[in-house]
Amino acid sequence: MSRTSNLTDRASHAVQVGIYAVIAWLRADDVTDDRGSDSSEKAFMVILAIALGGAVTAGAVAFVTGKIALFQ
């Protein structure tokens, strides 16, 4: 049972990190530099994509683990 709760805690944490990343991205609505994206913006987008992908994966794993636990 503790393994499932640990996985659930990890999934919850990953989802929270993803939500915070999206909120931080959405708050940057006043663009002061309109030269286009530089390498730091590209790096941020890659990190954001990895974080969101990890959050979705963790949520899916937690969901499937929960459903499997119902049948054991």
N, C-alpha and C positions, 0 to 999 in steps of 0.2 A: 504494500500500500504506500509506503514512503517513496518508492520509486516513481509511482504515478504522481504523487504530490510534488516531488522534485521536478518532474517533467512539466507539470502544470505551472509551477513557479517560474521555470525557465521560459515557458511559452508566454506567460503573463508579462514577464520582464521584457521579452523581445517585442511584444506588441506595444508596450508602453514606450520603449525606445523608438519604435517606428512612428508612433503617434506624435511624440515630441519632435522628431525630425521633420515630419510633415508640417506641424504647427510652426516650427522655426522657419521652414521654407516659405510658408504662406504669409508670414508676418513681414517678409522682405518685399513689400509691395512698392516702395518708393525707390526706384532705381536711380542712382545718382551718376552712374557711369554707363553710357550707352555704346561702348566700343565693341561690344560682343563678348562672348565668353572667353575667359582666359584659362590657363591651366588649373588655377586653384578652383574655379567654378566647376570645371570638368571633373576634378578630383572629388569635389564635394558631391557631385551628382553620382559618381561611381560608388562612393561610400554610402550615400542615401539609398541607391538601388540595392546594394548588398544588405544593408540593414533592413529594408522593407522585405526583400526576398527571404532573409533569415526569419523575420517576424511571421511572415505568411507560412513558411515551412514549419516553424515551431508550433504555430497554431494548428496546422493540419495534423502534425504528429500527435499533439495533445488530444485533438478530437478523435483521431483514429484509435489512440491508446485507450481513451475513455470508452469508446464503443466496444473495443475488444474486451475490456475489463468487465463489461456488462454480461458477456457470454461465458465468462470463466467461473 
